[in-house]
Amino acid sequence: MNNKEFESTHFFQTYKRLPVEIARGDGCYLVTKDGRRILDFFAGLAVNVLGYGDRDVLRAIIHQTKNYLHLSNFYIQDAQIELARVLLENSGYDRVFFSNSGTEAIEGAVKLVRRWGKTRRKQTIVSLQKAFHGRTMGSLSLMDRKKYRDGFEPFLPDVRQVPLNDTAALKNNVDEHTAGFFFEPVQGESGVSPVTAEYIDQLLELKKRFGFLIVADEIQTGIGRTGTFLACEQFSIKPDITIVAKPLGGGLPVGAILAVDELNDVLPTGTHGTTFGGNPVACAAGRVVVTKVSDDVFLKNVREKAGRLHDQLIELQNQYPSVIKEIRGMGLMIGIELYVPAAPFLDKFLEKDILVNITDETVLRLLPPLVIGEREIKRFVEVFGEILEIIYP
Ligand SMILES: Cc1ncc(COP(=O)(O)O)c(C=O)c1O
């Protein structure tokens, strides 16, 4: 049996796999087993912000593996401390809890919000329609989309969803019983939809009135993706809790709950924990990622590249107004909404050795490594133009 046959025979068929087999990564490119070099505008679903093979990440990993791969959270560990230092310094938070993944960090935040609310008679959690927070039961409870939830009921009680950027609905759904509000600064899985500044202002006003916790899920937007270290820096908000994961470990699994100091007492000894969370090898890689990405010059460069890519996409939209409906997003998290299904575009891009992603049927989602070069951006735009010309001459 070849790999494809073995996978379809023996794996749960939960994933729609891409029709390429990858031998290795090289910078912003994937090299297939049959020798193709594919320009990666997907970055392992927003994980590989430094591309493939960053020497400093690899060096940090090798160094840590020589000391130990795992100790357990019974020990204070240098690698966790070093990652925490740079992460807290660059995010402005005081407290951290390391998890293994994004969804686990969300679970931890749900527990934190519930336990904080318990002593205050606040139990309801409000989240956004079309949100994506992960695949575990707590995360699914925050979400409303059938495609993720169907058949997995019952979910956590006292959770309700409101439409994104609808200030009236928000007003109608938060009150003195609200314990927490969860949101993504840019909803990634449901078509790359950013929250508006007005919505955030309204949220802050309601928080002032009712006193609930705000939790930002920056698992996809965080750590440089939007051109600032955290996306929320571009709004007038510092949430009580921010969740980061995806790129945090440079490709190794680690997530983090970042919180303000006032929440420290909510989770005393023994109330939350994990065997593998904050794995030292992942944390060693993470320190390099956070140090590199938080650099002002690096982030300025991300913003400039994103601006140029955005401008060139707008030019294509002007040429094909009946095909491209909208270009949106923040930084190098870009959604190209089409009037037509996006799947044929993904196939055509792949034929031309470029990997893009599709979300919400009609949206091409671009999540290139943050180290993407001008040459690669130029190539992407040229190929997109060629594909539009072929499909819509
Ligand atoms: C915004 C957001 N939240 C949560 C998650 C879940 O993270 P993980 O897959 O690491 O559990 C994802 C993953 O795609 C995400 O994009």
The ligand as a Tripos MOL2 file, in Angstrom:
@<TRIPOS>MOLECULE
LIG
   16    16     1     0     0
SMALL
NO_CHARGES

@<TRIPOS>ATOM
      1 C1         -8.7260   31.4140   15.8720 C.3       1 LIG1
      2 C2         -8.4140   30.0050   16.2470 C.ar      1 LIG1
      3 N1         -8.7180   29.5780   17.4780 N.ar      1 LIG1
      4 C3         -8.4520   28.3190   17.8700 C.ar      1 LIG1
      5 C4         -7.8670   27.4120   17.0100 C.ar      1 LIG1
      6 C5         -7.5770   26.0060   17.4810 C.3       1 LIG1
      7 O1         -6.2060   25.8290   17.6440 O.3       1 LIG1
      8 P1         -5.5970   24.3410   17.6410 P.3       1 LIG1
      9 O2         -5.8640   23.7680   16.3050 O.co2     1 LIG1
     10 O3         -4.1380   24.5410   17.9630 O.co2     1 LIG1
     11 O4         -6.2990   23.6040   18.7230 O.co2     1 LIG1
     12 C6         -7.5620   27.7970   15.7020 C.ar      1 LIG1
     13 C7         -7.0080   26.8230   14.7410 C.2       1 LIG1
     14 O5         -7.1600   26.9270   13.5470 O.2       1 LIG1
     15 C8         -7.8330   29.1380   15.3140 C.ar      1 LIG1
     16 O6         -7.5640   29.5660   14.0770 O.3       1 LIG1
@<TRIPOS>BOND
     1     1     2 1
     2     2     3 ar
     3     2    15 ar
     4     3     4 ar
     5     4     5 ar
     6     5     6 1
     7     5    12 ar
     8     6     7 1
     9     7     8 1
    10     8     9 2
    11     8    10 1
    12     8    11 1
    13    12    13 1
    14    12    15 ar
    15    13    14 2
    16    15    16 1
@<TRIPOS>SUBSTRUCTURE
     1 LIG1         1 GROUP 0 **** ****
